[in-house]
Amino acid sequence: MPRGGPDGGDGGHGGDVVLVCDASRRDLGALRGGKHFRAGRGKHGEGANRHGARGEDLVIPVPAGTQAEAVDGSRVDLVEVGQRAVVAHGGRGGHGNKRFATSTRQAPRFAERGTVGEQGWIEVRLKLLADVGLVGLPNAGKSSLLAGLTRADPKVGDYPFTTLSPVLGTIEGEDRQAVIADIPGLIEGAAEGAGLGHEFLAHVERCAMLVHLVDLAPLGGEPEANYEAVRGELSAYGAGLEGLPELVVLSKRDLLPVEQVEEAVAVWWQRLSEAGAAADSDRAPRVLAVSAVTGEGLAELRQAILAELPDAAPARPEREDLGPAEFEAEHRVYRPVGEGGYSVECEADGGFRVLGRGVELLFERHDLNNEEALAYLEQRLNEIGVVAALKAAGFEPGDDVRVGEHEFELHP
């Protein structure tokens, strides 16, 4: 502004991409298909010291139980309604030339560039918040049992893999309730990707106990072998699922005489007791026989679930390399690289490289074709000690210096 001094305002910051736990969401179907999400761009600064507006945040609603890894690698775990997590931060707006006015530089003809916002692909996973996982082979009767125990209305059919996605139901007691998840049928090899069960084993990780349903009269199989197959897949999954408290429920008791049902319950209890003793486990097995068709044993099963359900899921190692969940903090902590937040390295060709995010940002924010901007950069390099560190490393005027993607001869 001629004869009026600098009057350029600052640019606005870019918006953030934010995941928000929403009670109205039940799955991640809205995110399916590799969609792109972009937050609002910050507005340019203007004359008369007018600052640009901040870009609008892009809020993505997700269901409770959602886990994600942000673009910067931090982990988030959204389990409470209203909880928020930033998965991609917007860029920072640049300072206008008004910010660089001093008593000796009264009319600076340069300004800062804004920084680029974070971008990249993130993987979002849903692990249902259920207290009890209902597991078993396909056609063991899990959907029928869930419909009998709760008010859930899962699809019931006489063919394998009738249930294609987990279904939740709730058991109400006098002083507590339990949420049960019907996990689609597991088959041998599910932990390695066979069948459908491997896609939903992650939902069991949050459960505090298991209800393992075993068909008393399976077609073309033995109940004991079926039980061991599912237990093997839980163990192979690698998240400590095999150590969860378990109720063994023998289903379809209406297909056998009462005497055979009672004998089967006794045999199963004896087998599991011996297996627990051999494994040096103090877990007292509970075996029940029920019929979802006639309702026999369902009341006893409800009471057993409410009575034996732990107050919280036991601590277990995370599957694969998923570390402890991290929530969005009020402040972000940056740790400097080397003394003063930068370091100097001598490279093989005799040049010098300056490492440090703060120094790299200085060069990203300024136009290196602008003489005044270059003079300001050299001043800042002297002020923060970079030039002194270069000289201490053997630098001489005229040597090549590299910062980020920039390379130049420095003549301080």
C-alpha positions in Angstrom: 0.0 0.0 0.0 2.0 3.1 -1.2 2.9 5.5 1.6 0.6 3.6 3.9 2.8 0.7 4.9 2.1 -3.1 4.6 -1.5 -4.1 5.0 -1.6 -7.8 3.9 -3.7 -10.0 6.2 -2.9 -13.7 7.1 -4.3 -16.6 5.2 -6.9 -18.8 6.8 -6.0 -22.4 8.0 -7.4 -25.3 6.1 -10.2 -27.4 7.6 -9.6 -30.8 9.3 -11.2 -34.2 8.4 -12.8 -35.4 11.6 -14.5 -38.7 12.6 -17.3 -38.3 15.1 -19.0 -41.1 17.0 -22.7 -40.9 16.0 -25.4 -42.8 17.8 -27.5 -43.0 14.6 -24.9 -45.0 12.7 -24.8 -48.7 12.8 -22.2 -49.6 10.2 -19.5 -48.2 7.9 -21.5 -48.8 4.7 -21.5 -45.1 3.8 -17.7 -45.1 3.5 -17.6 -48.2 1.3 -16.1 -47.9 -2.2 -12.9 -45.9 -1.7 -14.5 -42.5 -1.4 -12.6 -39.2 -1.2 -13.2 -36.7 1.5 -11.8 -33.2 1.5 -12.2 -30.5 4.1 -12.7 -26.8 3.2 -9.8 -24.7 2.0 -8.7 -21.7 4.0 -9.3 -18.3 2.3 -6.6 -16.0 1.1 -5.6 -13.0 3.2 -6.5 -9.6 1.7 -5.6 -6.0 1.9 -6.5 -3.6 4.7 -5.2 -6.3 7.1 -8.2 -8.6 6.5 -7.4 -12.2 7.5 -8.7 -15.1 5.5 -11.4 -17.3 6.9 -10.6 -20.8 8.2 -11.7 -23.6 6.0 -14.7 -25.7 7.2 -14.0 -29.0 8.9 -15.4 -32.1 7.2 -17.2 -34.2 9.8 -17.7 -37.9 9.0 -20.2 -39.7 11.3 -19.2 -43.2 12.3 -20.7 -45.8 14.7 -19.5 -46.5 18.1 -16.7 -49.1 18.0 -14.9 -47.5 15.0 -11.1 -47.8 14.9 -8.9 -45.9 12.4 -5.3 -44.9 11.8 -5.0 -41.2 11.0 -2.8 -40.0 8.1 0.0 -39.1 10.6 0.0 -42.7 11.9 -1.8 -42.1 15.2 -4.5 -44.6 16.3 -8.0 -43.6 17.2 -10.7 -45.7 18.9 -14.2 -44.1 19.0 -16.4 -45.9 21.6 -18.5 -43.1 23.1 -21.1 -41.0 21.4 -19.8 -37.5 20.6 -16.2 -38.5 20.7 -14.1 -36.8 17.9 -10.8 -37.6 16.3 -9.0 -35.7 13.6 -7.6 -38.1 11.0 -6.2 -35.4 8.6 -5.2 -31.9 9.7 -5.6 -29.0 7.4 -2.6 -26.9 6.3 -1.6 -23.7 8.2 -2.4 -20.3 6.6 0.6 -18.2 5.7 1.4 -14.8 7.3 0.7 -11.7 5.3 3.5 -9.1 4.7 2.2 -7.0 7.7 3.7 -9.6 10.0 7.2 -9.0 8.6 7.3 -5.2 9.1 10.1 -4.0 11.5 11.7 -0.7 12.3 14.3 -1.4 9.6 12.0 -3.3 7.1 9.0 -1.0 7.0 7.6 -2.1 3.7 8.3 -5.8 3.2 7.4 -7.1 -0.3 7.1 -10.7 0.6 4.7 -12.9 2.5 4.5 -16.6 3.6 2.9 -19.4 1.7 0.4 -21.6 3.4 1.4 -25.2 4.1 -0.1 -28.2 2.4 -2.8 -30.1 4.4 -2.4 -33.8 5.3 -3.6 -36.2 2.7 -3.6 -40.0 2.2 -5.6 -43.2 2.5 -6.8 -44.4 5.9 -8.4 -47.7 6.9 -11.5 -47.6 9.1 -12.6 -50.7 11.0 -15.7 -51.4 13.0 -15.6 -53.6 16.1 -19.0 -53.9 17.6 -19.5 -53.0 21.2 -21.1 -56.2 22.4 -20.7 -57.9 25.8 -21.3 -61.4 24.5 -20.1 -63.0 21.3 -22.4 -65.8 19.9 -20.1 -68.1 18.0 -20.4 -71.5 16.3 -20.4 -73.3 12.9 -22.9 -72.3 10.2 -26.4 -73.7 10.8 -25.7 -74.3 14.6 -28.8 -72.2 15.3 -27.2 -68.9 16.4 -29.8 -66.7 14.6 -32.7 -68.7 16.0 -31.2 -68.5 19.5 -30.6 -64.8 19.3 -34.2 -64.3 18.2 -35.4 -66.4 21.1 -33.2 -64.7 23.7 -33.8 -61.1 22.6 -36.1 -58.9 20.5 -33.6 -59.0 17.5 -35.0 -60.2 14.2 -32.2 -61.9 12.3 -32.7 -63.7 9.1 -33.2 -67.5 9.7 -32.8 -70.1 7.0 -32.0 -73.7 6.6 -28.8 -73.1 4.6 -25.2 -72.2 5.5 -24.2 -68.6 5.9 -27.7 -67.3 6.3 -26.3 -64.5 8.4 -24.1 -62.3 6.3 -23.3 -59.6 8.9 -23.2 -59.4 12.7 -26.6 -58.9 14.4 -27.0 -57.4 17.9 -29.6 -58.2 20.5 -30.1 -57.2 24.1 -30.9 -59.2 27.2 -32.5 -57.2 30.0 -32.0 -58.2 33.6 -33.2 -56.6 36.8 -30.0 -54.7 37.5 -28.0 -55.0 34.3 -28.3 -55.8 30.6 -26.1 -57.6 28.1 -25.6 -56.9 24.4 -25.2 -60.1 22.3 -23.6 -60.2 18.9 -24.5 -63.0 16.5 -21.1 -63.6 14.7 -21.6 -65.1 11.2 -20.6 -68.8 11.1 -17.0 -69.8 11.4 -15.5 -72.6 9.4 -12.1 -74.3 9.6 -9.5 -71.9 8.2 -11.6 -68.8 9.0 -8.7 -67.0 10.7 -6.8 -67.3 7.4 -9.7 -66.0 5.3 -11.9 -69.0 4.6 -15.6 -68.6 4.6 -17.2 -65.4 6.1 -16.2 -65.7 9.7 -12.7 -64.1 9.3 -14.4 -60.8 8.4 -16.2 -60.6 11.7 -13.8 -62.2 14.2 -12.6 -58.7 15.0 -16.0 -57.9 16.5 -15.4 -60.6 19.1 -12.3 -58.8 20.4 -14.4 -56.3 22.4 -16.6 -59.1 24.0 -16.2 -60.0 27.7 -17.4 -63.6 27.2 -18.5 -66.1 24.5 -21.6 -68.2 24.1 -20.4 -71.2 22.0 -23.3 -72.9 20.3 -22.9 -76.5 19.4 -25.5 -78.5 17.3 -26.4 -81.6 19.3 -27.4 -83.5 16.1 -25.4 -82.0 13.2 -25.7 -83.4 9.7 -22.4 -85.1 8.5 -20.3 -84.2 11.5 -19.5 -84.7 15.1 -20.4 -82.1 17.8 -17.0 -82.5 19.5 -15.1 -81.9 16.2 -17.3 -78.9 15.4 -16.5 -77.4 18.8 -12.8 -77.9 18.5 -12.8 -76.4 15.0 -14.3 -73.2 16.2 -12.0 -73.1 19.3 -9.0 -73.6 16.9 -10.1 -70.6 14.8 -10.5 -68.4 17.8 -7.0 -69.3 19.0 -5.5 -68.9 15.5 -6.9 -65.4 15.1 -4.3 -64.1 17.6 -6.1 -61.7 19.8 -6.5 -63.8 23.0 -10.1 -64.8 22.1 -9.5 -68.4 23.3 -9.0 -67.1 26.8 -12.5 -65.4 27.1 -15.0 -66.9 29.6 -17.2 -69.3 27.7 -20.7 -70.8 28.1 -21.1 -74.0 26.0 -24.7 -74.2 24.8 -26.0 -77.4 23.1 -28.7 -76.4 20.6 -31.6 -78.2 19.1 -32.4 -80.3 22.2 -35.9 -80.8 20.9 -34.6 -83.3 18.3 -33.3 -85.8 20.9 -35.0 -87.6 23.8 -34.7 -86.0 27.2 -32.4 -88.9 28.5 -29.9 -88.3 25.6 -29.9 -84.6 26.2 -29.1 -85.0 29.9 -26.4 -87.5 29.1 -24.9 -85.2 26.5 -24.8 -82.3 29.0 -23.0 -84.5 31.6 -20.5 -85.8 29.0 -19.7 -82.3 27.8 -19.3 -81.0 31.3 -16.9 -83.9 32.1 -14.9 -83.4 28.9 -14.5 -79.6 29.5 -13.6 -80.1 33.1 -10.8 -82.5 32.2 -9.6 -80.2 29.5 -9.5 -77.3 31.9 -7.6 -79.3 34.5 -5.1 -80.4 31.9 -4.5 -76.8 30.9 -4.2 -75.8 34.5 -7.2 -73.5 34.2 -9.5 -72.6 37.0 -12.3 -71.9 34.6 -15.4 -73.8 35.7 -17.3 -74.8 32.5 -21.0 -74.3 32.3 -22.9 -76.5 29.8 -26.5 -75.9 29.0 -28.9 -77.5 26.5 -31.6 -75.3 24.8 -34.1 -75.3 22.0 -34.9 -72.1 20.2 -38.0 -73.7 18.7 -39.7 -74.8 21.9 -38.0 -72.3 24.2 -36.7 -75.0 26.5 -33.6 -73.8 28.5 -33.7 -70.2 27.2 -34.7 -68.7 30.6 -31.8 -70.5 32.3 -29.4 -69.4 29.6 -30.5 -65.7 30.1 -29.8 -66.0 33.8 -26.5 -67.7 33.2 -25.3 -65.0 30.8 -26.2 -62.2 33.2 -24.7 -63.9 36.1 -21.4 -64.9 34.6 -20.8 -61.9 32.4 -17.7 -60.1 33.7 -17.9 -56.4 34.4 -15.5 -55.6 31.6 -13.6 -57.4 28.8 -10.2 -58.6 30.0 -7.1 -56.9 28.6 -5.8 -58.8 25.6 -3.0 -58.2 23.1 -4.2 -56.3 20.0 -4.3 -58.3 16.7 -1.4 -57.8 14.3 0.5 -54.5 15.1 -2.4 -52.4 16.3 -1.1 -50.5 19.3 -2.9 -48.8 22.1 -5.7 -46.5 21.0 -4.9 -42.8 21.1 -7.5 -40.1 21.4 -7.4 -36.6 20.1 -5.4 -34.4 22.5 -5.9 -30.7 23.2 -2.3 -30.1 22.3 0.1 -31.7 19.9 3.6 -32.4 21.0 6.5 -31.9 18.6 10.0 -33.2 19.7 13.0 -31.5 18.0 15.5 -33.4 15.9 18.9 -32.7 17.3 19.9 -29.6 19.2 17.7 -26.6 18.5 15.2 -28.7 16.5 17.6 -29.3 13.5 20.7 -31.1 12.6 23.5 -30.7 10.0 25.0 -33.6 8.0 28.0 -33.5 5.7 27.2 -35.4 2.5 29.5 -37.5 0.3 29.8 -34.8 -2.5 31.0 -32.2 0.0 27.6 -30.5 0.4 25.7 -30.1 3.6 22.1 -31.1 4.4 20.1 -29.3 7.1 17.5 -31.7 8.7 14.6 -30.4 10.8 10.9 -29.8 10.1 11.0 -26.2 11.4 13.8 -25.3 8.9 12.1 -27.1 6.1 8.9 -25.2 6.7 10.8 -21.9 6.5 11.8 -22.8 2.9 8.4 -24.2 2.0 6.6 -21.0 3.2 8.7 -18.5 1.2 9.3 -17.7 -2.4 13.0 -18.3 -3.1 12.8 -16.1 -6.2 12.0 -13.1 -4.1 15.2 -11.2 -3.0 13.6 -9.8 0.2 12.3 -13.3 1.1 15.8 -14.7 0.6 17.3 -12.0 2.8 14.7 -12.8 5.5 15.5 -16.5 5.3 19.2 -15.8 5.7 18.5 -13.7 8.8 16.4 -16.4 10.3 19.1 -19.0 9.7 21.5 -16.9 11.5 19.1 -16.2 14.4 18.3 -19.8 15.1 21.9 -20.9 14.8 21.8 -22.9 11.6 24.7 -20.9 10.0 26.8 -21.5 13.1 26.0 -25.2 13.1 27.0 -25.4 9.4 30.4 -23.7 10.1 31.0 -26.0 13.1 30.5 -28.9 10.6 33.1 -27.6 8.2 31.0 -25.4 6.0 32.7 -22.6 4.0 31.0 -19.8 2.1 29.9 -21.0 -1.4 29.4 -24.6 -0.4 26.1 -26.3 -1.4 23.4 -26.5 1.2 20.3 -28.7 0.9 17.1 -28.2 2.9 14.3 -30.5 1.9 13.9 -30.4 -1.9 15.9 -27.1 -2.1 19.6 -26.9 -3.0 21.5 -23.6 -3.1 24.9 -22.0 -2.6 25.1 -20.1 0.7 27.3 -17.0 1.0 26.5 -15.7 4.5 
